[in-house]
């Protein structure tokens, strides 16, 4: 995605009016690897996050826990370069086709946040970890990672 220069308001933001934000001013955004199609993560965006993503070509989300913009990779260095932004048929979900710099999208140190699958073969359904930790979160963030994701998604 080439990041076009966008004027701050007016007719140039008609594209933004097509987005249906929820009552908190947020829209879910799914990050998908542009080459493999792997769904890496889901996070929230507000209008400012969407504008900043379009302006810079780098994924910017809205951190609900911090109540501020969260530039993916600001702590970890695992930046997402955005190549394409898609809007679903209802206008209420974004799909970002990205390149994940460093190969780690999840705060757990894994390639993707969707690393568990529901195993239905046993006596009762159970979540099974499918993807390995590629890098220890303490090494990535420099502190204990017992708290929720820094992005609050």
Protein Blocks (a to p, Z undefined) as FASTA:
>chain_A
ZZddddfbdjllmmmmmpccdfkopacdddddfklopafbdcdddfklmmmmmmnopacd
ddfklopacdehklnopacddfbdcddfkopaccdddddehhiabfnopabfblcccdfk
bmbdcdddfbdcfbdfklmnopafkbccfklZZ
